[in-house]
Amino acid sequence: MTVIEARLVDLDHMTIACAELAPETPDGLPVPDGCPVIFINGLSMQAIDWPAALLDAVRRTHPVVVFDNRDAGLSSAFGPVVLGDQGAPPATPYTLYDMAADTVALLDHLGHDRVHLVGYSMGGRIAQIIAADHPGRVASLTCMMSSGGQRRVEAAAEVRDALGAARAESLLRAPDIALFVAQSRLLDGAALTAGDDEHRDRIEAAVTRSYRPLGTGRQMAAVEAAGDRADLLGRITCPTLFIHGTADPVVPFAQAAQGAARIPGARLHPIEGLGHLPTRAALDRIIAPLVAHIGLAG
């Protein structure tokens, strides 16, 4: 099983925590030399949050890179304190375009000229920017539970309320595991859900490694300030796949479908009943189309 042991990489403008995972093939089979697969995290997500079974499946055919975005995990902090206000977007110390530039700078440092991009939620938006602005460097794009260029994501009301509660000043001092588990439950869909133990295990591992509530606020500000990106999606030319739950309460399925329609030749793979999280129960239904898509792209 894949274990993430990140190292710190000093770039010109920041430090990024990343892990490079070599391909792991069954005994006797040659090691593949395909393009690396770069996994780009969602809001407040860390490199350790990617399901090990998902990384294991991709590593059978390709090298893998996982990393912490700015303001998350063990990577550099950026900008002033952002607490935000539920009534108005907070000030934005950086944008999703800056976060995309971070990823490209990391690829330059690691010497990867061409890669497959897999982005989850906010990470899918970042990956879309890279695919549009650096078409020669992207072999394929996979957007998991990510929007399709809309200015706003029409999350369910209870999810919006939970995100507002996550900005409470009391959470700046210490994490509230019980609250976070309750909030995480709201991300489940109608089927393929996670039990409380799965939610709790993921959250406890994350906050033990790093707890960055102010960084989450700044990332949220970047998401809220992203604006409409419909024209950007129209410039993406690489093979593109959207994997999305039909019961996603954060990014409605219709927004992913619209995104797939905006990218020439893009495909949409629905997972019936799945919410916003890549739960253990859903992994087989996520892994199969992802691995097939990367394999077809080379």
Backbone as CSV, one residue per row, in Angstrom:
resi,resn,N_x,N_y,N_z,CA_x,CA_y,CA_z,C_x,C_y,C_z
1,MET,0.837,-1.196,0.000,0.000,0.000,0.000,0.873,1.246,0.000
2,THR,0.490,2.229,-0.815,1.248,3.468,-0.919,1.245,4.221,0.406
3,VAL,2.440,4.633,0.845,2.596,5.485,2.021,3.259,6.776,1.564
4,ILE,2.676,7.916,1.939,3.189,9.207,1.492,4.236,9.715,2.467
5,GLU,5.455,9.847,1.979,6.543,10.453,2.754,7.041,11.649,1.949
6,ALA,6.521,12.803,2.288,6.805,14.003,1.502,8.166,14.580,1.839
7,ARG,8.768,15.210,0.848,9.992,15.977,1.059,9.706,17.420,0.685
8,LEU,10.490,18.334,1.234,10.291,19.744,0.943,11.135,20.147,-0.259
9,VAL,10.477,20.808,-1.225,11.130,21.272,-2.444,11.121,22.788,-2.430
10,ASP,12.283,23.391,-2.510,12.388,24.859,-2.510,12.302,25.377,-3.940
11,LEU,11.233,26.116,-4.215,11.084,26.801,-5.486,11.497,28.258,-5.301
12,ASP,11.482,29.021,-6.359,11.912,30.414,-6.240,11.008,31.220,-5.312
13,HIS,9.712,30.881,-5.304,8.754,31.711,-4.585,8.125,31.035,-3.381
14,MET,8.408,29.748,-3.159,7.760,29.037,-2.053,8.422,27.677,-1.859
15,THR,8.010,27.022,-0.787,8.401,25.638,-0.523,7.174,24.753,-0.647
16,ILE,7.313,23.671,-1.389,6.218,22.728,-1.591,6.626,21.375,-1.019
17,ALA,5.719,20.764,-0.279,5.910,19.400,0.190,5.350,18.449,-0.865
18,CYS,6.182,17.543,-1.363,5.726,16.635,-2.414,6.326,15.258,-2.210
19,ALA,5.714,14.288,-2.850,6.228,12.920,-2.848,6.165,12.388,-4.270
20,GLU,7.272,11.825,-4.730,7.330,11.171,-6.038,7.269,9.669,-5.810
21,LEU,6.308,9.029,-6.438,6.072,7.603,-6.233,6.370,6.856,-7.528
22,ALA,7.391,6.027,-7.487,7.783,5.273,-8.680,6.735,4.210,-8.993
23,PRO,6.670,3.779,-10.265,5.720,2.720,-10.612,6.005,1.444,-9.828
24,GLU,4.945,0.752,-9.458,5.064,-0.540,-8.786,4.326,-1.572,-9.628
25,THR,5.085,-2.425,-10.315,4.491,-3.426,-11.188,4.621,-4.803,-10.561
26,PRO,3.752,-5.725,-10.944,3.895,-7.099,-10.456,5.260,-7.676,-10.817
27,ASP,5.751,-8.578,-10.011,7.061,-9.185,-10.230,7.170,-9.739,-11.651
28,GLY,8.304,-9.427,-12.282,8.582,-9.967,-13.599,8.130,-9.103,-14.748
29,LEU,7.306,-8.106,-14.484,6.852,-7.234,-15.555,7.766,-6.017,-15.658
30,PRO,7.983,-5.504,-16.878,8.852,-4.337,-17.032,8.246,-3.095,-16.382
31,VAL,9.115,-2.203,-15.916,8.659,-0.950,-15.328,8.247,-0.012,-16.460
32,PRO,7.031,0.499,-16.443,6.574,1.378,-17.526,7.291,2.721,-17.489
33,ASP,7.318,3.377,-18.642,7.979,4.686,-18.717,6.999,5.763,-19.186
34,GLY,5.732,5.630,-18.794,4.727,6.596,-19.188,4.904,7.926,-18.474
35,CYS,4.153,8.927,-18.936,4.196,10.246,-18.300,3.754,10.138,-16.841
36,PRO,4.336,10.931,-15.970,3.868,10.941,-14.583,2.421,11.412,-14.486
37,VAL,1.752,10.969,-13.444,0.396,11.411,-13.139,0.480,12.321,-11.919
38,ILE,0.035,13.556,-12.080,0.111,14.561,-11.020,-1.274,14.720,-10.415
39,PHE,-1.392,14.497,-9.127,-2.656,14.638,-8.416,-2.690,16.016,-7.748
40,ILE,-3.739,16.793,-8.034,-3.857,18.164,-7.512,-5.017,18.213,-6.526
41,ASN,-4.718,18.677,-5.327,-5.637,18.581,-4.202,-6.786,19.582,-4.271
42,GLY,-7.853,19.244,-3.559,-8.959,20.145,-3.348,-8.729,21.048,-2.147
43,LEU,-9.758,21.790,-1.787,-9.701,22.762,-0.694,-9.230,22.116,0.602
44,SER,-8.174,22.674,1.193,-7.583,22.259,2.479,-7.040,20.832,2.465
45,MET,-7.098,20.170,1.352,-6.674,18.771,1.239,-5.163,18.665,1.291
46,GLN,-4.667,17.521,1.770,-3.237,17.270,1.833,-2.873,16.067,0.966
47,ALA,-1.591,15.925,0.699,-1.123,14.823,-0.141,-1.528,13.464,0.425
48,ILE,-1.607,13.362,1.755,-1.950,12.076,2.373,-3.423,11.730,2.234
49,ASP,-4.243,12.668,1.754,-5.683,12.430,1.688,-6.108,11.588,0.491
50,TRP,-5.240,11.450,-0.513,-5.616,10.620,-1.656,-5.707,9.161,-1.210
51,PRO,-6.780,8.452,-1.548,-6.902,7.047,-1.132,-5.738,6.208,-1.658
52,ALA,-5.151,5.427,-0.765,-3.989,4.618,-1.146,-4.327,3.670,-2.293
53,ALA,-5.523,3.082,-2.282,-5.897,2.142,-3.347,-5.927,2.828,-4.706
54,LEU,-6.310,4.104,-4.734,-6.328,4.865,-5.989,-4.906,5.079,-6.497
55,LEU,-4.012,5.498,-5.618,-2.619,5.712,-6.021,-1.970,4.392,-6.433
56,ASP,-2.263,3.321,-5.700,-1.701,2.008,-6.037,-2.100,1.596,-7.451
57,ALA,-3.358,1.828,-7.802,-3.839,1.422,-9.119,-3.145,2.199,-10.225
58,VAL,-2.954,3.498,-10.039,-2.302,4.320,-11.061,-0.818,3.973,-11.156
59,ARG,-0.198,3.637,-10.034,1.242,3.330,-10.025,1.582,2.027,-10.740
60,ARG,0.601,1.244,-11.060,0.900,0.018,-11.809,1.375,0.326,-13.220
61,THR,1.062,1.521,-13.716,1.430,1.866,-15.086,2.162,3.195,-15.229
62,HIS,2.136,4.041,-14.200,2.725,5.369,-14.316,3.351,5.813,-12.998
63,PRO,4.407,6.627,-13.074,4.875,7.303,-11.862,3.798,8.276,-11.380
64,VAL,3.812,8.574,-10.097,2.812,9.447,-9.490,3.504,10.541,-8.689
65,VAL,2.948,11.742,-8.721,3.402,12.842,-7.868,2.201,13.370,-7.103
66,VAL,2.333,13.442,-5.788,1.331,14.103,-4.943,2.036,15.216,-4.187
67,PHE,1.291,16.267,-3.843,1.928,17.391,-3.157,0.887,18.191,-2.392
68,ASP,1.349,19.015,-1.481,0.481,19.943,-0.753,0.440,21.273,-1.492
69,ASN,-0.755,21.762,-1.778,-0.876,23.108,-2.327,-0.364,24.144,-1.325
70,ARG,-0.094,25.350,-1.814,0.222,26.451,-0.897,-0.888,26.570,0.151
71,ASP,-0.486,26.936,1.342,-1.428,27.167,2.450,-2.089,25.891,2.958
72,ALA,-1.516,24.735,2.641,-2.070,23.476,3.143,-0.926,22.515,3.454
73,GLY,-1.194,21.582,4.346,-0.194,20.572,4.654,1.087,21.179,5.155
74,LEU,2.191,20.785,4.515,3.520,21.227,4.921,4.114,22.261,3.977
75,SER,3.332,22.733,3.013,3.816,23.740,2.071,3.702,25.143,2.672
76,SER,4.276,26.120,1.965,4.370,27.491,2.473,2.999,28.124,2.695
77,ALA,2.956,28.997,3.702,1.786,29.848,3.935,1.910,31.105,3.094
78,PHE,0.751,31.687,2.758,0.740,32.869,1.894,-0.267,33.884,2.388
79,GLY,0.092,35.159,2.309,-0.870,36.235,2.434,-1.310,36.544,3.845
80,PRO,-2.142,37.589,3.979,-2.644,38.009,5.285,-3.707,37.050,5.794
81,VAL,-4.078,37.234,7.055,-5.138,36.433,7.642,-6.446,36.719,6.928
82,VAL,-7.184,35.654,6.604,-8.498,35.800,5.991,-9.498,35.016,6.831
83,LEU,-10.376,35.721,7.521,-11.450,35.060,8.256,-12.708,34.977,7.413
84,GLY,-12.921,35.989,6.610,-14.056,35.963,5.696,-15.347,36.395,6.354
85,ASP,-16.344,36.537,5.527,-17.665,36.968,5.952,-18.650,36.240,5.058
86,GLN,-19.633,35.599,5.661,-20.569,34.832,4.852,-21.336,35.714,3.868
87,GLY,-21.383,37.005,4.112,-22.145,37.877,3.239,-21.386,38.380,2.034
88,ALA,-20.064,38.244,2.046,-19.261,38.771,0.930,-17.968,37.992,0.829
89,PRO,-17.453,37.814,-0.393,-16.173,37.115,-0.531,-15.067,37.864,0.204
90,PRO,-14.186,37.149,0.900,-13.090,37.817,1.590,-12.030,38.310,0.614
91,ALA,-11.147,39.152,1.114,-10.038,39.623,0.288,-9.218,38.436,-0.203
92,THR,-8.657,38.582,-1.388,-7.972,37.455,-2.023,-6.478,37.720,-2.138
93,PRO,-5.663,37.078,-1.309,-4.219,37.293,-1.398,-3.578,36.595,-2.596
94,TYR,-4.293,35.626,-3.194,-3.793,34.966,-4.405,-4.973,34.334,-5.121
95,THR,-4.740,33.810,-6.314,-5.808,33.266,-7.145,-5.535,31.804,-7.498
96,LEU,-6.514,31.167,-8.109,-6.306,29.808,-8.606,-5.249,29.785,-9.704
97,TYR,-5.085,30.906,-10.406,-4.046,30.973,-11.432,-2.658,30.943,-10.782
98,ASP,-2.520,31.557,-9.611,-1.254,31.464,-8.874,-1.001,30.031,-8.423
99,MET,-2.050,29.354,-7.999,-1.888,27.966,-7.564,-1.545,27.062,-8.745
100,ALA,-2.100,27.370,-9.915,-1.714,26.625,-11.118,-0.243,26.863,-11.435
101,ALA,0.214,28.109,-11.276,1.631,28.415,-11.519,2.533,27.673,-10.538
102,ASP,2.066,27.478,-9.296,2.834,26.685,-8.334,3.065,25.274,-8.874
103,THR,1.997,24.679,-9.394,2.090,23.311,-9.907,3.061,23.234,-11.074
104,VAL,2.973,24.174,-11.996,3.883,24.184,-13.147,5.326,24.364,-12.686
105,ALA,5.546,25.242,-11.695,6.901,25.438,-11.172,7.431,24.155,-10.541
106,LEU,6.559,23.408,-9.859,6.978,22.127,-9.281,7.349,21.144,-10.383
107,LEU,6.556,21.077,-11.433,6.871,20.175,-12.551,8.203,20.546,-13.182
108,ASP,8.460,21.847,-13.333,9.748,22.289,-13.865,10.885,21.807,-12.981
109,HIS,10.724,21.979,-11.671,11.769,21.588,-10.727,12.028,20.080,-10.791
110,LEU,10.955,19.307,-10.936,11.095,17.847,-10.961,11.520,17.329,-12.331
111,GLY,11.524,18.200,-13.337,11.961,17.808,-14.669,10.918,17.075,-15.491
112,HIS,9.639,17.326,-15.228,8.565,16.665,-15.959,8.023,17.602,-17.043
113,ASP,8.318,17.289,-18.296,7.881,18.136,-19.401,6.425,17.905,-19.783
114,ARG,5.952,16.672,-19.574,4.596,16.319,-20.000,4.000,15.374,-18.960
115,VAL,2.764,15.642,-18.562,2.169,14.889,-17.452,0.682,14.660,-17.704
116,HIS,0.139,13.712,-16.959,-1.301,13.555,-16.823,-1.724,14.311,-15.572
117,LEU,-2.822,15.051,-15.650,-3.320,15.809,-14.510,-4.610,15.175,-13.989
118,VAL,-4.662,14.983,-12.669,-5.876,14.530,-11.995,-6.166,15.538,-10.898
119,GLY,-7.278,16.256,-11.007,-7.610,17.264,-10.018,-8.928,16.958,-9.349
120,TYR,-8.943,17.086,-8.026,-10.152,16.841,-7.245,-10.739,18.162,-6.778
121,SER,-12.015,18.404,-7.079,-12.745,19.579,-6.623,-11.985,20.856,-7.018
122,MET,-11.523,21.661,-6.064,-10.729,22.845,-6.399,-9.533,22.473,-7.268
123,GLY,-8.932,21.316,-7.019,-7.791,20.865,-7.807,-8.145,20.640,-9.265
124,GLY,-9.413,20.283,-9.535,-9.846,20.165,-10.919,-9.853,21.502,-11.618
125,ARG,-10.258,22.554,-10.918,-10.212,23.901,-11.508,-8.773,24.306,-11.808
126,ILE,-7.878,24.015,-10.873,-6.464,24.341,-11.081,-5.924,23.569,-12.286
127,ALA,-6.276,22.293,-12.364,-5.813,21.471,-13.488,-6.349,21.988,-14.812
128,GLN,-7.588,22.474,-14.826,-8.159,23.037,-16.055,-7.354,24.246,-16.530
129,ILE,-6.929,25.083,-15.586,-6.134,26.253,-15.950,-4.813,25.826,-16.581
130,ILE,-4.165,24.829,-15.984,-2.887,24.347,-16.518,-3.087,23.761,-17.916
131,ALA,-4.137,22.955,-18.089,-4.382,22.326,-19.392,-4.648,23.362,-20.472
132,ALA,-5.341,24.449,-20.115,-5.642,25.488,-21.095,-4.422,26.338,-21.419
133,ASP,-3.635,26.663,-20.400,-2.517,27.592,-20.587,-1.218,26.911,-20.988
134,HIS,-1.112,25.602,-20.774,0.120,24.857,-21.106,-0.249,23.568,-21.850
135,PRO,-0.901,23.693,-22.999,-1.432,22.504,-23.670,-0.376,21.482,-24.055
136,GLY,0.831,21.938,-24.372,1.875,21.008,-24.768,2.407,20.152,-23.639
137,ARG,2.058,20.494,-22.417,2.605,19.781,-21.265,1.611,18.805,-20.643
138,VAL,0.397,18.771,-21.159,-0.646,17.964,-20.523,-1.081,16.848,-21.463
139,ALA,-0.796,15.597,-21.054,-1.170,14.437,-21.865,-2.645,14.107,-21.714
140,SER,-3.185,14.316,-20.516,-4.608,14.099,-20.290,-5.027,14.871,-19.050
141,LEU,-6.333,15.098,-18.942,-6.912,15.809,-17.805,-8.080,15.000,-17.271
142,THR,-8.087,14.795,-15.949,-9.231,14.176,-15.287,-9.691,15.102,-14.173
143,CYS,-10.960,15.470,-14.218,-11.561,16.327,-13.192,-12.511,15.474,-12.363
144,MET,-12.206,15.354,-11.092,-13.034,14.562,-10.183,-13.832,15.497,-9.271
145,MET,-15.137,15.365,-9.297,-16.020,16.159,-8.434,-15.699,17.649,-8.552
146,SER,-15.460,18.088,-9.775,-15.040,19.465,-10.021,-16.027,20.171,-10.933
147,SER,-16.038,21.484,-10.836,-16.985,22.279,-11.609,-16.518,22.445,-13.052
148,GLY,-17.399,23.060,-13.858,-17.145,23.175,-15.289,-17.024,24.588,-15.780
149,GLY,-16.307,25.426,-15.026,-16.039,26.778,-15.478,-17.041,27.818,-15.031
150,GLN,-18.022,27.412,-14.228,-19.033,28.365,-13.774,-18.432,29.361,-12.775
151,ARG,-19.020,30.543,-12.750,-18.548,31.559,-11.805,-18.803,31.121,-10.374
152,ARG,-19.949,30.520,-10.122,-20.290,30.069,-8.772,-20.649,28.589,-8.788
153,VAL,-20.326,27.919,-7.706,-20.740,26.538,-7.516,-21.985,26.552,-6.635
154,GLU,-23.052,25.960,-7.119,-24.334,26.022,-6.409,-24.444,24.872,-5.413
155,ALA,-23.655,24.955,-4.341,-23.681,23.921,-3.318,-25.016,23.926,-2.579
156,ALA,-25.355,22.753,-2.010,-26.570,22.657,-1.213,-26.489,23.610,-0.023
157,ALA,-27.653,24.084,0.439,-27.694,25.089,1.497,-26.988,24.621,2.762
158,GLU,-27.173,23.341,3.131,-26.540,22.854,4.360,-25.018,22.812,4.238
159,VAL,-24.528,22.598,3.026,-23.081,22.607,2.816,-22.553,24.035,2.920
160,ARG,-23.269,24.992,2.336,-22.850,26.393,2.454,-22.820,26.830,3.915
161,ASP,-23.831,26.409,4.681,-23.865,26.758,6.104,-22.685,26.130,6.840
162,ALA,-22.342,24.888,6.485,-21.219,24.209,7.143,-19.901,24.895,6.826
163,LEU,-19.737,25.353,5.591,-18.519,26.079,5.239,-18.432,27.390,6.006
164,GLY,-19.573,28.034,6.221,-19.571,29.243,7.028,-19.166,28.954,8.456
165,ALA,-19.673,27.846,9.013,-19.315,27.477,10.382,-17.845,27.145,10.504
166,ALA,-17.245,26.655,9.411,-15.825,26.295,9.445,-14.928,27.515,9.587
167,ARG,-15.500,28.719,9.416,-14.709,29.938,9.564,-14.795,30.522,10.978
168,ALA,-15.447,29.823,11.895,-15.596,30.329,13.255,-14.229,30.556,13.898
169,GLU,-14.104,31.648,14.653,-12.813,31.988,15.252,-12.347,30.925,16.237
170,SER,-13.277,30.216,16.875,-12.873,29.177,17.832,-12.037,28.091,17.171
171,LEU,-12.251,27.869,15.867,-11.510,26.825,15.163,-10.097,27.265,14.809
172,LEU,-9.776,28.538,15.008,-8.404,28.973,14.789,-7.473,28.429,15.874
173,ARG,-8.044,28.148,17.053,-7.220,27.700,18.177,-6.974,26.195,18.151
174,ALA,-7.981,25.429,17.770,-7.848,23.971,17.778,-8.932,23.356,16.911
175,PRO,-8.658,22.205,16.317,-9.684,21.548,15.514,-10.775,20.950,16.392
176,ASP,-11.956,20.834,15.846,-13.089,20.204,16.508,-13.449,18.970,15.686
177,ILE,-12.934,17.807,16.089,-13.083,16.601,15.284,-14.554,16.229,15.123
178,ALA,-15.313,16.324,16.194,-16.735,15.964,16.105,-17.466,16.862,15.110
179,LEU,-17.169,18.160,15.145,-17.784,19.086,14.186,-17.353,18.751,12.769
180,PHE,-16.071,18.474,12.579,-15.572,18.184,11.241,-16.176,16.891,10.681
181,VAL,-16.378,15.890,11.538,-17.013,14.652,11.089,-18.453,14.936,10.662
182,ALA,-19.163,15.729,11.464,-20.547,16.079,11.109,-20.593,16.842,9.785
183,GLN,-19.639,17.758,9.579,-19.585,18.485,8.314,-19.245,17.560,7.151
184,SER,-18.329,16.623,7.388,-17.925,15.701,6.335,-19.086,14.812,5.908
185,ARG,-19.957,14.447,6.854,-21.132,13.645,6.511,-22.005,14.350,5.478
186,LEU,-22.035,15.678,5.529,-22.856,16.445,4.595,-22.361,16.322,3.155
187,LEU,-21.118,15.864,2.989,-20.552,15.725,1.646,-20.911,14.395,1.002
188,ASP,-21.502,13.478,1.804,-21.944,12.208,1.255,-23.139,12.413,0.336
189,GLY,-23.357,11.445,-0.539,-24.512,11.476,-1.415,-25.588,10.529,-0.935
190,ALA,-26.323,9.989,-1.894,-27.408,9.074,-1.568,-26.951,7.628,-1.486
191,ALA,-25.778,7.336,-2.016,-25.250,5.971,-2.036,-23.730,6.036,-1.972
192,LEU,-23.109,4.876,-1.771,-21.650,4.781,-1.722,-21.083,5.743,-0.671
193,THR,-21.737,5.805,0.466,-21.367,6.765,1.504,-20.248,6.227,2.382
194,ALA,-19.644,7.126,3.146,-18.619,6.766,4.122,-19.254,6.649,5.498
195,GLY,-18.807,5.699,6.295,-19.250,5.626,7.679,-18.502,6.632,8.527
196,ASP,-18.944,6.805,9.765,-18.296,7.773,10.644,-16.823,7.453,10.859
197,ASP,-16.483,6.172,10.947,-15.077,5.808,11.157,-14.218,6.259,9.985
198,GLU,-14.725,6.120,8.771,-13.967,6.561,7.598,-13.779,8.069,7.611
199,HIS,-14.851,8.799,7.901,-14.728,10.253,8.007,-13.706,10.626,9.087
200,ARG,-13.841,10.001,10.268,-12.990,10.365,11.406,-11.528,10.012,11.133
201,ASP,-11.276,8.845,10.571,-9.891,8.432,10.304,-9.196,9.427,9.377
202,ARG,-9.898,9.838,8.332,-9.312,10.779,7.373,-9.034,12.127,8.032
203,ILE,-9.989,12.613,8.807,-9.845,13.928,9.430,-8.751,13.911,10.493
204,GLU,-8.717,12.872,11.317,-7.702,12.814,12.369,-6.301,12.717,11.785
205,ALA,-6.136,11.939,10.727,-4.818,11.850,10.081,-4.396,13.203,9.532
206,ALA,-5.345,13.925,8.945,-5.026,15.223,8.350,-4.616,16.237,9.409
207,VAL,-5.425,16.391,10.469,-5.122,17.441,11.453,-3.907,17.077,12.294
208,THR,-3.581,15.796,12.391,-2.361,15.391,13.086,-1.132,15.823,12.297
209,ARG,-1.201,15.705,10.983,-0.075,16.090,10.134,0.050,17.606,10.043
210,SER,-1.088,18.302,9.861,-1.059,19.755,9.702,-2.468,20.296,9.875
211,TYR,-2.582,21.404,10.601,-3.873,22.054,10.782,-3.702,23.516,10.434
212,ARG,-4.306,23.952,9.308,-4.053,25.281,8.747,-5.373,25.992,8.442
213,PRO,-6.177,26.340,9.449,-7.485,26.958,9.160,-7.389,28.282,8.427
214,LEU,-6.362,29.086,8.705,-6.234,30.353,7.985,-5.892,30.101,6.519
215,GLY,-5.074,29.096,6.268,-4.760,28.735,4.897,-6.000,28.282,4.142
216,THR,-6.861,27.519,4.817,-8.116,27.104,4.189,-8.954,28.321,3.810
217,GLY,-8.979,29.330,4.685,-9.711,30.550,4.376,-9.176,31.254,3.147
218,ARG,-7.856,31.278,3.018,-7.265,31.942,1.850,-7.521,31.140,0.575
219,GLN,-7.451,29.800,0.674,-7.799,28.985,-0.493,-9.260,29.201,-0.892
220,MET,-10.144,29.269,0.096,-11.554,29.514,-0.191,-11.742,30.852,-0.891
221,ALA,-10.976,31.843,-0.456,-11.062,33.154,-1.098,-10.661,33.063,-2.566
222,ALA,-9.642,32.275,-2.861,-9.217,32.100,-4.249,-10.304,31.417,-5.076
223,VAL,-10.971,30.434,-4.494,-12.067,29.755,-5.192,-13.203,30.732,-5.463
224,GLU,-13.566,31.517,-4.434,-14.697,32.425,-4.576,-14.422,33.538,-5.585
225,ALA,-13.148,33.866,-5.786,-12.790,34.954,-6.698,-12.468,34.475,-8.105
226,ALA,-12.651,33.184,-8.374,-12.174,32.615,-9.637,-12.903,33.169,-10.860
227,GLY,-14.164,33.512,-10.726,-14.907,34.046,-11.866,-15.286,32.976,-12.880
228,ASP,-15.927,33.406,-13.941,-16.367,32.501,-14.996,-15.167,32.077,-15.843
229,ARG,-15.071,30.775,-16.114,-13.943,30.250,-16.885,-14.406,29.444,-18.095
230,ALA,-15.585,29.774,-18.608,-16.127,29.026,-19.739,-15.210,29.116,-20.957
231,ASP,-14.699,30.299,-21.246,-13.820,30.453,-22.399,-12.530,29.668,-22.214
232,LEU,-12.032,29.625,-20.982,-10.806,28.878,-20.696,-11.010,27.396,-21.007
233,LEU,-12.149,26.839,-20.594,-12.388,25.421,-20.857,-12.430,25.139,-22.356
234,GLY,-12.906,26.088,-23.130,-12.960,25.895,-24.576,-11.605,25.820,-25.238
235,ARG,-10.555,26.236,-24.500,-9.188,26.181,-25.043,-8.465,24.881,-24.701
236,ILE,-9.093,24.009,-23.924,-8.451,22.751,-23.545,-8.537,21.771,-24.707
237,THR,-7.407,21.211,-25.078,-7.356,20.320,-26.242,-6.970,18.883,-25.900
238,CYS,-6.509,18.630,-24.687,-6.076,17.275,-24.340,-7.285,16.377,-24.062
239,PRO,-7.106,15.052,-24.110,-8.202,14.147,-23.729,-8.642,14.446,-22.292
240,THR,-9.942,14.645,-22.110,-10.458,15.097,-20.819,-11.607,14.213,-20.360
241,LEU,-11.585,13.894,-19.077,-12.628,13.077,-18.457,-13.119,13.762,-17.187
242,PHE,-14.431,13.874,-17.045,-15.042,14.294,-15.788,-15.608,13.051,-15.101
243,ILE,-15.180,12.805,-13.860,-15.757,11.746,-13.031,-16.542,12.446,-11.929
244,HIS,-17.846,12.147,-11.839,-18.667,12.956,-10.936,-19.838,12.148,-10.396
245,GLY,-20.093,12.320,-9.099,-21.253,11.697,-8.491,-22.536,12.419,-8.857
246,THR,-23.575,11.648,-9.106,-24.846,12.261,-9.489,-25.537,12.936,-8.307
247,ALA,-25.075,12.658,-7.079,-25.687,13.256,-5.886,-24.687,14.132,-5.139
248,ASP,-23.766,14.747,-5.868,-22.766,15.611,-5.246,-23.457,16.851,-4.664
249,PRO,-23.372,17.081,-3.333,-24.030,18.242,-2.744,-23.182,19.514,-2.776
250,VAL,-21.948,19.403,-3.228,-21.049,20.564,-3.284,-21.008,21.137,-4.699
251,VAL,-20.704,20.287,-5.657,-20.684,20.683,-7.073,-21.776,19.880,-7.775
252,PRO,-22.893,20.493,-8.096,-23.977,19.745,-8.729,-23.516,19.025,-9.995
253,PHE,-24.071,17.846,-10.209,-23.708,17.042,-11.375,-23.889,17.833,-12.670
254,ALA,-24.912,18.666,-12.725,-25.170,19.431,-13.945,-24.023,20.366,-14.285
255,GLN,-23.305,20.861,-13.275,-22.181,21.753,-13.544,-21.002,20.982,-14.143
256,ALA,-20.793,19.748,-13.711,-19.761,18.924,-14.327,-20.147,18.580,-15.770
257,ALA,-21.417,18.267,-15.980,-21.875,17.952,-17.335,-21.685,19.142,-18.261
258,GLN,-21.949,20.335,-17.755,-21.737,21.533,-18.563,-20.255,21.708,-18.871
259,GLY,-19.397,21.424,-17.906,-17.960,21.517,-18.139,-17.502,20.557,-19.227
260,ALA,-17.992,19.322,-19.170,-17.628,18.353,-20.200,-18.088,18.814,-21.577
261,ALA,-19.243,19.458,-21.636,-19.752,19.943,-22.920,-18.930,21.106,-23.455
262,ARG,-18.252,21.836,-22.587,-17.478,23.004,-23.010,-16.096,22.633,-23.541
263,ILE,-15.609,21.429,-23.245,-14.274,21.017,-23.671,-14.418,20.086,-24.868
264,PRO,-13.832,20.429,-25.988,-13.981,19.588,-27.174,-13.565,18.143,-26.910
265,GLY,-14.465,17.221,-27.183,-14.164,15.802,-27.059,-14.176,15.258,-25.649
266,ALA,-14.464,16.068,-24.643,-14.438,15.599,-23.257,-15.559,14.590,-23.012
267,ARG,-15.305,13.702,-22.050,-16.292,12.688,-21.684,-16.693,12.868,-20.218
268,LEU,-17.892,12.450,-19.907,-18.431,12.533,-18.548,-18.756,11.129,-18.068
269,HIS,-18.197,10.760,-16.913,-18.472,9.444,-16.327,-19.262,9.650,-15.038
270,PRO,-20.575,9.425,-15.059,-21.368,9.600,-13.842,-21.252,8.386,-12.922
271,ILE,-21.267,8.638,-11.624,-21.324,7.563,-10.627,-22.611,7.760,-9.846
272,GLU,-23.534,6.872,-10.055,-24.888,7.032,-9.525,-24.901,7.074,-7.994
273,GLY,-25.470,8.145,-7.470,-25.668,8.268,-6.035,-24.498,8.782,-5.240
274,LEU,-23.323,8.863,-5.850,-22.132,9.297,-5.122,-22.193,10.779,-4.812
275,GLY,-21.692,11.171,-3.638,-21.612,12.567,-3.264,-20.301,13.195,-3.699
276,HIS,-19.707,13.993,-2.828,-18.515,14.757,-3.197,-17.213,14.041,-2.863
277,LEU,-17.255,13.036,-2.012,-16.030,12.393,-1.537,-15.724,11.110,-2.303
278,PRO,-14.428,10.839,-2.544,-14.044,9.547,-3.127,-14.009,8.477,-2.037
279,THR,-15.165,8.016,-1.635,-15.288,7.097,-0.507,-14.717,5.714,-0.852
280,ARG,-14.442,4.943,0.186,-13.950,3.579,-0.035,-14.935,2.773,-0.866
281,ALA,-16.217,2.967,-0.602,-17.238,2.209,-1.323,-17.275,2.542,-2.806
282,ALA,-16.788,3.723,-3.166,-16.858,4.170,-4.566,-15.551,3.970,-5.322
283,LEU,-14.493,3.550,-4.649,-13.166,3.574,-5.285,-13.100,2.757,-6.562
284,ASP,-13.680,1.545,-6.561,-13.616,0.733,-7.775,-14.262,1.454,-8.952
285,ARG,-15.317,2.226,-8.687,-16.038,2.917,-9.755,-15.318,4.188,-10.193
286,ILE,-14.385,4.639,-9.383,-13.550,5.785,-9.749,-12.290,5.309,-10.465
287,ILE,-11.677,4.253,-9.934,-10.394,3.783,-10.450,-10.517,3.290,-11.891
288,ALA,-11.531,2.517,-12.176,-11.629,1.903,-13.517,-11.651,2.942,-14.634
289,PRO,-12.529,3.942,-14.597,-12.516,4.919,-15.695,-11.269,5.789,-15.681
290,LEU,-10.715,6.096,-14.504,-9.515,6.922,-14.434,-8.326,6.213,-15.082
291,VAL,-8.092,4.969,-14.711,-6.964,4.223,-15.251,-7.133,4.010,-16.757
292,ALA,-8.339,3.739,-17.195,-8.584,3.548,-18.632,-8.301,4.844,-19.401
293,HIS,-8.735,5.957,-18.849,-8.542,7.258,-19.520,-7.055,7.586,-19.651
294,ILE,-6.313,7.414,-18.560,-4.869,7.691,-18.597,-4.187,6.731,-19.574
295,GLY,-4.597,5.479,-19.545,-3.980,4.501,-20.431,-4.180,4.820,-21.900
296,LEU,-5.368,5.284,-22.256,-5.640,5.618,-23.658,-4.824,6.819,-24.114
297,ALA,-4.545,7.733,-23.178,-3.791,8.937,-23.527,-2.295,8.680,-23.604
298,GLY,-1.818,7.577,-23.030,-0.395,7.221,-23.156,0.429,7.491,-21.931
